[in-house]
Amino acid sequence: MRERRKVLIGEVVSDKMQKTVVVRVDRVKRHPLYGKVIKVSKRFKAHDEENRCRVGDIVRIVESRPLSREKRWVVTEILSRGEEVIEANV
């Protein structure tokens, strides 16, 4: 039986590359000695074929074969759109 691919949900933090976005996935874990809950985040490069993702979007990414040196994930769907950031020329 074929293994299931890993699925993660995270926030797009960079969309400056062509067909690639950087997705930050947050999780919480307990410190092994002190027991304090710590928020840990990791960044993944994911393939975005149509360049639909923007910074702030919440997306679902799925594990895939290596697409480049660092890219091993593919964006499957955009769960919610991020806030529109309007830059003011001050």
Biopython code that builds the backbone (N, CA, C, O; Angstrom):
import numpy as np
from Bio.PDB.StructureBuilder import StructureBuilder

atoms = [
    (1, "MET", "N", (0.842, -1.180, 0.000)),
    (1, "MET", "CA", (0.000, 0.000, 0.000)),
    (1, "MET", "C", (0.885, 1.241, 0.000)),
    (1, "MET", "O", (1.910, 1.288, 0.681)),
    (2, "ARG", "N", (0.485, 2.221, -0.756)),
    (2, "ARG", "CA", (1.288, 3.433, -0.892)),
    (2, "ARG", "C", (1.155, 4.322, 0.339)),
    (2, "ARG", "O", (0.075, 4.458, 0.912)),
    (3, "GLU", "N", (2.262, 4.915, 0.729)),
    (3, "GLU", "CA", (2.261, 5.800, 1.889)),
    (3, "GLU", "C", (1.442, 7.053, 1.611)),
    (3, "GLU", "O", (1.409, 7.536, 0.479)),
    (4, "ARG", "N", (0.791, 7.573, 2.618)),
    (4, "ARG", "CA", (0.063, 8.831, 2.477)),
    (4, "ARG", "C", (1.053, 9.984, 2.546)),
    (4, "ARG", "O", (2.028, 9.931, 3.295)),
    (5, "ARG", "N", (0.800, 11.007, 1.775)),
    (5, "ARG", "CA", (1.682, 12.180, 1.787)),
    (5, "ARG", "C", (1.337, 13.073, 2.969)),
    (5, "ARG", "O", (0.181, 13.154, 3.386)),
    (6, "LYS", "N", (2.354, 13.742, 3.504)),
    (6, "LYS", "CA", (2.143, 14.643, 4.623)),
    (6, "LYS", "C", (1.408, 15.889, 4.137)),
    (6, "LYS", "O", (1.660, 16.380, 3.037)),
    (7, "VAL", "N", (0.504, 16.390, 4.964)),
    (7, "VAL", "CA", (-0.269, 17.590, 4.650)),
    (7, "VAL", "C", (-0.070, 18.574, 5.792)),
    (7, "VAL", "O", (-0.232, 18.210, 6.957)),
    (8, "LEU", "N", (0.279, 19.824, 5.471)),
    (8, "LEU", "CA", (0.484, 20.858, 6.476)),
    (8, "LEU", "C", (-0.329, 22.092, 6.108)),
    (8, "LEU", "O", (-0.637, 22.319, 4.938)),
    (9, "ILE", "N", (-0.672, 22.883, 7.115)),
    (9, "ILE", "CA", (-1.388, 24.141, 6.903)),
    (9, "ILE", "C", (-0.530, 25.244, 7.490)),
    (9, "ILE", "O", (-0.055, 25.142, 8.621)),
    (10, "GLY", "N", (-0.332, 26.310, 6.705)),
    (10, "GLY", "CA", (0.505, 27.406, 7.175)),
    (10, "GLY", "C", (0.178, 28.708, 6.468)),
    (10, "GLY", "O", (-0.735, 28.782, 5.646)),
    (11, "GLU", "N", (0.948, 29.736, 6.809)),
    (11, "GLU", "CA", (0.736, 31.083, 6.280)),
    (11, "GLU", "C", (1.851, 31.435, 5.306)),
    (11, "GLU", "O", (3.024, 31.162, 5.560)),
    (12, "VAL", "N", (1.469, 32.046, 4.185)),
    (12, "VAL", "CA", (2.449, 32.469, 3.195)),
    (12, "VAL", "C", (3.167, 33.707, 3.742)),
    (12, "VAL", "O", (2.525, 34.700, 4.082)),
    (13, "VAL", "N", (4.499, 33.643, 3.824)),
    (13, "VAL", "CA", (5.282, 34.769, 4.333)),
    (13, "VAL", "C", (6.087, 35.450, 3.238)),
    (13, "VAL", "O", (6.587, 36.556, 3.443)),
    (14, "SER", "N", (6.227, 34.806, 2.060)),
    (14, "SER", "CA", (6.948, 35.420, 0.951)),
    (14, "SER", "C", (6.416, 34.860, -0.356)),
    (14, "SER", "O", (6.202, 33.656, -0.494)),
    (15, "ASP", "N", (6.204, 35.769, -1.325)),
    (15, "ASP", "CA", (5.774, 35.352, -2.661)),
    (15, "ASP", "C", (6.609, 36.040, -3.732)),
    (15, "ASP", "O", (6.123, 36.292, -4.835)),
    (16, "LYS", "N", (7.850, 36.342, -3.416)),
    (16, "LYS", "CA", (8.704, 37.116, -4.319)),
    (16, "LYS", "C", (9.312, 36.289, -5.443)),
    (16, "LYS", "O", (9.805, 36.845, -6.425)),
    (17, "MET", "N", (9.281, 34.966, -5.307)),
    (17, "MET", "CA", (9.840, 34.109, -6.356)),
    (17, "MET", "C", (8.758, 33.736, -7.361)),
    (17, "MET", "O", (7.566, 33.824, -7.067)),
    (18, "GLN", "N", (9.180, 33.324, -8.537)),
    (18, "GLN", "CA", (8.221, 32.881, -9.546)),
    (18, "GLN", "C", (7.843, 31.432, -9.278)),
    (18, "GLN", "O", (8.711, 30.569, -9.144)),
    (19, "LYS", "N", (6.545, 31.171, -9.201)),
    (19, "LYS", "CA", (5.991, 29.834, -9.001)),
    (19, "LYS", "C", (6.422, 29.186, -7.690)),
    (19, "LYS", "O", (6.338, 27.965, -7.555)),
    (20, "THR", "N", (6.880, 29.973, -6.727)),
    (20, "THR", "CA", (7.301, 29.451, -5.427)),
    (20, "THR", "C", (6.854, 30.409, -4.333)),
    (20, "THR", "O", (6.962, 31.626, -4.482)),
    (21, "VAL", "N", (6.354, 29.858, -3.236)),
    (21, "VAL", "CA", (6.022, 30.654, -2.062)),
    (21, "VAL", "C", (6.710, 30.043, -0.854)),
    (21, "VAL", "O", (7.016, 28.850, -0.837)),
    (22, "VAL", "N", (6.950, 30.866, 0.154)),
    (22, "VAL", "CA", (7.501, 30.385, 1.415)),
    (22, "VAL", "C", (6.349, 30.346, 2.409)),
    (22, "VAL", "O", (5.681, 31.354, 2.640)),
    (23, "VAL", "N", (6.122, 29.177, 2.993)),
    (23, "VAL", "CA", (5.004, 28.966, 3.910)),
    (23, "VAL", "C", (5.565, 28.694, 5.302)),
    (23, "VAL", "O", (6.412, 27.819, 5.482)),
    (24, "ARG", "N", (5.077, 29.462, 6.294)),
    (24, "ARG", "CA", (5.488, 29.249, 7.686)),
    (24, "ARG", "C", (4.433, 28.383, 8.373)),
    (24, "ARG", "O", (3.255, 28.736, 8.408)),
    (25, "VAL", "N", (4.869, 27.247, 8.918)),
    (25, "VAL", "CA", (3.978, 26.330, 9.625)),
    (25, "VAL", "C", (4.314, 26.421, 11.107)),
    (25, "VAL", "O", (5.446, 26.164, 11.516)),
    (26, "ASP", "N", (3.312, 26.791, 11.910)),
    (26, "ASP", "CA", (3.492, 26.916, 13.357)),
    (26, "ASP", "C", (2.952, 25.678, 14.060)),
    (26, "ASP", "O", (1.960, 25.088, 13.631)),
    (27, "ARG", "N", (3.619, 25.293, 15.146)),
    (27, "ARG", "CA", (3.126, 24.212, 15.990)),
    (27, "ARG", "C", (3.549, 24.515, 17.415)),
    (27, "ARG", "O", (4.456, 25.314, 17.648)),
    (28, "VAL", "N", (2.894, 23.878, 18.356)),
    (28, "VAL", "CA", (3.260, 24.062, 19.761)),
    (28, "VAL", "C", (3.825, 22.756, 20.289)),
    (28, "VAL", "O", (3.361, 21.672, 19.934)),
    (29, "LYS", "N", (4.833, 22.875, 21.142)),
    (29, "LYS", "CA", (5.428, 21.696, 21.763)),
    (29, "LYS", "C", (5.801, 22.037, 23.188)),
    (29, "LYS", "O", (5.927, 23.206, 23.554)),
    (30, "ARG", "N", (5.971, 21.018, 23.971)),
    (30, "ARG", "CA", (6.373, 21.215, 25.365)),
    (30, "ARG", "C", (7.873, 21.102, 25.497)),
    (30, "ARG", "O", (8.504, 20.265, 24.851)),
    (31, "HIS", "N", (8.442, 21.945, 26.335)),
    (31, "HIS", "CA", (9.865, 21.850, 26.637)),
    (31, "HIS", "C", (10.098, 20.537, 27.377)),
    (31, "HIS", "O", (9.365, 20.218, 28.313)),
    (32, "PRO", "N", (11.118, 19.766, 26.964)),
    (32, "PRO", "CA", (11.293, 18.435, 27.561)),
    (32, "PRO", "C", (11.582, 18.443, 29.061)),
    (32, "PRO", "O", (11.184, 17.514, 29.763)),
    (33, "LEU", "N", (12.262, 19.465, 29.563)),
    (33, "LEU", "CA", (12.620, 19.484, 30.981)),
    (33, "LEU", "C", (11.642, 20.312, 31.800)),
    (33, "LEU", "O", (11.189, 19.866, 32.854)),
    (34, "TYR", "N", (11.308, 21.518, 31.331)),
    (34, "TYR", "CA", (10.534, 22.452, 32.148)),
    (34, "TYR", "C", (9.035, 22.369, 31.891)),
    (34, "TYR", "O", (8.248, 22.879, 32.688)),
    (35, "GLY", "N", (8.629, 21.744, 30.806)),
    (35, "GLY", "CA", (7.203, 21.561, 30.567)),
    (35, "GLY", "C", (6.483, 22.777, 30.023)),
    (35, "GLY", "O", (5.273, 22.722, 29.803)),
    (36, "LYS", "N", (7.191, 23.877, 29.798)),
    (36, "LYS", "CA", (6.550, 25.083, 29.268)),
    (36, "LYS", "C", (6.164, 24.860, 27.806)),
    (36, "LYS", "O", (6.902, 24.226, 27.052)),
    (37, "VAL", "N", (5.006, 25.385, 27.414)),
    (37, "VAL", "CA", (4.546, 25.267, 26.039)),
    (37, "VAL", "C", (5.249, 26.330, 25.196)),
    (37, "VAL", "O", (5.228, 27.515, 25.529)),
    (38, "ILE", "N", (5.868, 25.892, 24.108)),
    (38, "ILE", "CA", (6.649, 26.786, 23.244)),
    (38, "ILE", "C", (6.065, 26.731, 21.843)),
    (38, "ILE", "O", (5.726, 25.657, 21.346)),
    (39, "LYS", "N", (5.945, 27.909, 21.199)),
    (39, "LYS", "CA", (5.497, 27.944, 19.809)),
    (39, "LYS", "C", (6.721, 27.845, 18.917)),
    (39, "LYS", "O", (7.649, 28.645, 19.031)),
    (40, "VAL", "N", (6.721, 26.853, 18.021)),
    (40, "VAL", "CA", (7.833, 26.606, 17.121)),
    (40, "VAL", "C", (7.317, 26.764, 15.700)),
    (40, "VAL", "O", (6.231, 26.288, 15.367)),
    (41, "SER", "N", (8.104, 27.437, 14.862)),
    (41, "SER", "CA", (7.683, 27.578, 13.475)),
    (41, "SER", "C", (8.795, 27.106, 12.551)),
    (41, "SER", "O", (9.976, 27.158, 12.894)),
    (42, "LYS", "N", (8.391, 26.642, 11.367)),
    (42, "LYS", "CA", (9.332, 26.176, 10.364)),
    (42, "LYS", "C", (8.859, 26.691, 9.017)),
    (42, "LYS", "O", (7.657, 26.796, 8.772)),
    (43, "ARG", "N", (9.804, 27.010, 8.145)),
    (43, "ARG", "CA", (9.474, 27.561, 6.834)),
    (43, "ARG", "C", (9.727, 26.520, 5.749)),
    (43, "ARG", "O", (10.770, 25.866, 5.724)),
    (44, "PHE", "N", (8.752, 26.381, 4.855)),
    (44, "PHE", "CA", (8.854, 25.448, 3.745)),
    (44, "PHE", "C", (8.690, 26.212, 2.443)),
    (44, "PHE", "O", (7.864, 27.120, 2.357)),
    (45, "LYS", "N", (9.473, 25.854, 1.422)),
    (45, "LYS", "CA", (9.268, 26.394, 0.081)),
    (45, "LYS", "C", (8.296, 25.476, -0.638)),
    (45, "LYS", "O", (8.490, 24.261, -0.664)),
    (46, "ALA", "N", (7.243, 26.056, -1.226)),
    (46, "ALA", "CA", (6.201, 25.260, -1.877)),
    (46, "ALA", "C", (5.955, 25.768, -3.285)),
    (46, "ALA", "O", (6.067, 26.963, -3.556)),
    (47, "HIS", "N", (5.621, 24.850, -4.174)),
    (47, "HIS", "CA", (5.366, 25.169, -5.579)),
    (47, "HIS", "C", (3.956, 25.738, -5.734)),
    (47, "HIS", "O", (2.987, 25.155, -5.247)),
    (48, "ASP", "N", (3.849, 26.877, -6.414)),
    (48, "ASP", "CA", (2.564, 27.537, -6.681)),
    (48, "ASP", "C", (2.509, 27.808, -8.181)),
    (48, "ASP", "O", (2.972, 28.851, -8.642)),
    (49, "GLU", "N", (1.953, 26.884, -8.932)),
    (49, "GLU", "CA", (2.026, 26.913, -10.400)),
    (49, "GLU", "C", (1.452, 28.182, -11.014)),
    (49, "GLU", "O", (2.062, 28.745, -11.923)),
    (50, "GLU", "N", (0.288, 28.652, -10.543)),
    (50, "GLU", "CA", (-0.353, 29.824, -11.157)),
    (50, "GLU", "C", (-0.017, 31.143, -10.468)),
    (50, "GLU", "O", (-0.590, 32.173, -10.826)),
    (51, "ASN", "N", (0.884, 31.148, -9.500)),
    (51, "ASN", "CA", (1.231, 32.357, -8.730)),
    (51, "ASN", "C", (-0.015, 33.004, -8.125)),
    (51, "ASN", "O", (-0.172, 34.224, -8.180)),
    (52, "ARG", "N", (-0.905, 32.181, -7.543)),
    (52, "ARG", "CA", (-2.142, 32.693, -6.964)),
    (52, "ARG", "C", (-1.971, 33.149, -5.520)),
    (52, "ARG", "O", (-2.737, 33.993, -5.055)),
    (53, "CYS", "N", (-1.001, 32.623, -4.807)),
    (53, "CYS", "CA", (-0.834, 32.925, -3.383)),
    (53, "CYS", "C", (-0.232, 34.301, -3.178)),
    (53, "CYS", "O", (0.628, 34.738, -3.943)),
    (54, "ARG", "N", (-0.690, 34.974, -2.143)),
    (54, "ARG", "CA", (-0.156, 36.270, -1.739)),
    (54, "ARG", "C", (0.259, 36.186, -0.270)),
    (54, "ARG", "O", (-0.154, 35.271, 0.443)),
    (55, "VAL", "N", (1.067, 37.131, 0.175)),
    (55, "VAL", "CA", (1.528, 37.160, 1.563)),
    (55, "VAL", "C", (0.313, 37.290, 2.486)),
    (55, "VAL", "O", (-0.560, 38.127, 2.259)),
    (56, "GLY", "N", (0.267, 36.470, 3.507)),
    (56, "GLY", "CA", (-0.828, 36.495, 4.470)),
    (56, "GLY", "C", (-1.883, 35.434, 4.238)),
    (56, "GLY", "O", (-2.722, 35.212, 5.111)),
    (57, "ASP", "N", (-1.870, 34.766, 3.083)),
    (57, "ASP", "CA", (-2.844, 33.709, 2.802)),
    (57, "ASP", "C", (-2.566, 32.489, 3.674)),
    (57, "ASP", "O", (-1.414, 32.179, 3.980)),
    (58, "ILE", "N", (-3.632, 31.805, 4.068)),
    (58, "ILE", "CA", (-3.512, 30.534, 4.765)),
    (58, "ILE", "C", (-3.701, 29.445, 3.710)),
    (58, "ILE", "O", (-4.727, 29.403, 3.031)),
    (59, "VAL", "N", (-2.699, 28.559, 3.575)),
    (59, "VAL", "CA", (-2.716, 27.568, 2.504)),
    (59, "VAL", "C", (-2.485, 26.163, 3.048)),
    (59, "VAL", "O", (-1.956, 25.980, 4.144)),
    (60, "ARG", "N", (-2.896, 25.180, 2.256)),
    (60, "ARG", "CA", (-2.617, 23.774, 2.551)),
    (60, "ARG", "C", (-1.534, 23.316, 1.586)),
    (60, "ARG", "O", (-1.663, 23.497, 0.376)),
    (61, "ILE", "N", (-0.460, 22.720, 2.120)),
    (61, "ILE", "CA", (0.628, 22.218, 1.276)),
    (61, "ILE", "C", (0.756, 20.715, 1.470)),
    (61, "ILE", "O", (0.496, 20.188, 2.552)),
    (62, "VAL", "N", (1.164, 20.028, 0.393)),
    (62, "VAL", "CA", (1.285, 18.569, 0.402)),
    (62, "VAL", "C", (2.686, 18.201, -0.047)),
    (62, "VAL", "O", (3.251, 18.826, -0.944)),
    (63, "GLU", "N", (3.234, 17.184, 0.584)),
    (63, "GLU", "CA", (4.563, 16.691, 0.267)),
    (63, "GLU", "C", (4.590, 16.134, -1.163)),
    (63, "GLU", "O", (3.622, 15.520, -1.613)),
    (64, "SER", "N", (5.714, 16.355, -1.875)),
    (64, "SER", "CA", (5.832, 15.835, -3.240)),
    (64, "SER", "C", (7.277, 15.426, -3.492)),
    (64, "SER", "O", (8.128, 15.484, -2.604)),
    (65, "ARG", "N", (7.525, 15.014, -4.724)),
    (65, "ARG", "CA", (8.894, 14.684, -5.095)),
    (65, "ARG", "C", (9.717, 15.970, -5.115)),
    (65, "ARG", "O", (9.130, 17.050, -5.184)),
    (66, "PRO", "N", (11.037, 15.907, -5.058)),
    (66, "PRO", "CA", (11.846, 17.122, -5.109)),
    (66, "PRO", "C", (11.666, 17.849, -6.436)),
    (66, "PRO", "O", (11.866, 17.271, -7.505)),
    (67, "LEU", "N", (11.286, 19.128, -6.356)),
    (67, "LEU", "CA", (11.089, 19.950, -7.544)),
    (67, "LEU", "C", (12.290, 20.835, -7.818)),
    (67, "LEU", "O", (12.504, 21.254, -8.956)),
    (68, "SER", "N", (13.069, 21.122, -6.800)),
    (68, "SER", "CA", (14.316, 21.869, -6.938)),
    (68, "SER", "C", (15.167, 21.526, -5.720)),
    (68, "SER", "O", (14.861, 20.581, -4.993)),
    (69, "ARG", "N", (16.223, 22.281, -5.499)),
    (69, "ARG", "CA", (17.130, 21.949, -4.406)),
    (69, "ARG", "C", (16.437, 22.015, -3.043)),
    (69, "ARG", "O", (16.703, 21.179, -2.179)),
    (70, "GLU", "N", (15.557, 22.992, -2.837)),
    (70, "GLU", "CA", (14.907, 23.150, -1.532)),
    (70, "GLU", "C", (13.399, 22.944, -1.570)),
    (70, "GLU", "O", (12.760, 22.931, -0.518)),
    (71, "LYS", "N", (12.821, 22.786, -2.739)),
    (71, "LYS", "CA", (11.369, 22.751, -2.873)),
    (71, "LYS", "C", (10.866, 21.312, -2.958)),
    (71, "LYS", "O", (11.144, 20.599, -3.922)),
    (72, "ARG", "N", (10.103, 20.889, -1.910)),
    (72, "ARG", "CA", (9.568, 19.536, -1.865)),
    (72, "ARG", "C", (8.093, 19.520, -1.500)),
    (72, "ARG", "O", (7.565, 18.471, -1.131)),
    (73, "TRP", "N", (7.421, 20.652, -1.595)),
    (73, "TRP", "CA", (6.016, 20.775, -1.230)),
    (73, "TRP", "C", (5.264, 21.478, -2.359)),
    (73, "TRP", "O", (5.855, 22.229, -3.134)),
    (74, "VAL", "N", (3.946, 21.225, -2.444)),
    (74, "VAL", "CA", (3.093, 21.827, -3.470)),
    (74, "VAL", "C", (1.871, 22.411, -2.779)),
    (74, "VAL", "O", (1.273, 21.767, -1.917)),
    (75, "VAL", "N", (1.495, 23.642, -3.161)),
    (75, "VAL", "CA", (0.281, 24.259, -2.631)),
    (75, "VAL", "C", (-0.914, 23.601, -3.303)),
    (75, "VAL", "O", (-1.018, 23.599, -4.529)),
    (76, "THR", "N", (-1.824, 23.035, -2.494)),
    (76, "THR", "CA", (-3.001, 22.383, -3.069)),
    (76, "THR", "C", (-4.216, 23.292, -3.055)),
    (76, "THR", "O", (-5.010, 23.275, -3.995)),
    (77, "GLU", "N", (-4.377, 24.095, -1.992)),
    (77, "GLU", "CA", (-5.510, 25.011, -1.974)),
    (77, "GLU", "C", (-5.229, 26.182, -1.044)),
    (77, "GLU", "O", (-4.423, 26.095, -0.118)),
    (78, "ILE", "N", (-5.926, 27.280, -1.324)),
    (78, "ILE", "CA", (-5.859, 28.465, -0.481)),
    (78, "ILE", "C", (-7.079, 28.415, 0.420)),
    (78, "ILE", "O", (-8.212, 28.464, -0.060)),
    (79, "LEU", "N", (-6.855, 28.317, 1.723)),
    (79, "LEU", "CA", (-7.956, 28.186, 2.671)),
    (79, "LEU", "C", (-8.596, 29.532, 2.976)),
    (79, "LEU", "O", (-9.819, 29.621, 3.082)),
    (80, "SER", "N", (-7.785, 30.588, 3.121)),
    (80, "SER", "CA", (-8.341, 31.921, 3.336)),
    (80, "SER", "C", (-7.352, 32.959, 2.826)),
    (80, "SER", "O", (-6.137, 32.761, 2.853)),
    (81, "ARG", "N", (-7.902, 34.053, 2.367)),
    (81, "ARG", "CA", (-7.086, 35.138, 1.843)),
    (81, "ARG", "C", (-6.593, 36.003, 2.991)),
    (81, "ARG", "O", (-7.294, 36.183, 3.987)),
    (82, "GLY", "N", (-5.375, 36.542, 2.850)),
    (82, "GLY", "CA", (-4.790, 37.395, 3.869)),
    (82, "GLY", "C", (-5.326, 38.809, 3.778)),
    (82, "GLY", "O", (-6.062, 39.156, 2.854)),
    (83, "GLU", "N", (-4.952, 39.599, 4.731)),
    (83, "GLU", "CA", (-5.347, 41.013, 4.752)),
    (83, "GLU", "C", (-4.611, 41.762, 3.659)),
    (83, "GLU", "O", (-3.412, 41.563, 3.464)),
    (84, "GLU", "N", (-5.316, 42.617, 2.949)),
    (84, "GLU", "CA", (-4.677, 43.459, 1.943)),
    (84, "GLU", "C", (-3.881, 44.543, 2.657)),
    (84, "GLU", "O", (-4.425, 45.282, 3.477)),
    (85, "VAL", "N", (-2.607, 44.634, 2.348)),
    (85, "VAL", "CA", (-1.737, 45.644, 2.958)),
    (85, "VAL", "C", (-1.542, 46.759, 1.929)),
    (85, "VAL", "O", (-1.025, 46.528, 0.836)),
    (86, "ILE", "N", (-1.961, 47.960, 2.296)),
    (86, "ILE", "CA", (-1.822, 49.106, 1.403)),
    (86, "ILE", "C", (-0.652, 49.934, 1.891)),
    (86, "ILE", "O", (-0.639, 50.408, 3.027)),
    (87, "GLU", "N", (0.341, 50.103, 1.012)),
    (87, "GLU", "CA", (1.522, 50.878, 1.379)),
    (87, "GLU", "C", (1.255, 52.353, 1.107)),
    (87, "GLU", "O", (0.804, 52.722, 0.023)),
    (88, "ALA", "N", (1.530, 53.172, 2.078)),
    (88, "ALA", "CA", (1.332, 54.616, 1.936)),
    (88, "ALA", "C", (2.678, 55.279, 1.679)),
    (88, "ALA", "O", (3.663, 54.973, 2.352)),
    (89, "ASN", "N", (2.723, 56.175, 0.721)),
    (89, "ASN", "CA", (3.927, 56.926, 0.442)),
    (89, "ASN", "C", (3.967, 58.129, 1.363)),
    (89, "ASN", "O", (3.317, 59.142, 1.106)),
    (90, "VAL", "N", (4.736, 58.013, 2.439)),
    (90, "VAL", "CA", (4.797, 59.088, 3.432)),
    (90, "VAL", "C", (6.036, 59.909, 3.220)),
    (90, "VAL", "O", (6.275, 60.867, 3.955)),
]
sb = StructureBuilder()
sb.init_structure("model")
sb.init_model(0)
sb.init_chain("A")
sb.init_seg("    ")
for serial, (resi, resn, name, xyz) in enumerate(atoms, 1):
    if name == "N":
        sb.init_residue(resn, " ", resi, " ")
    sb.init_atom(name, np.array(xyz, "f"), 0.0, 1.0, " ", f" {name:<3s}", serial, name[0])
structure = sb.get_structure()
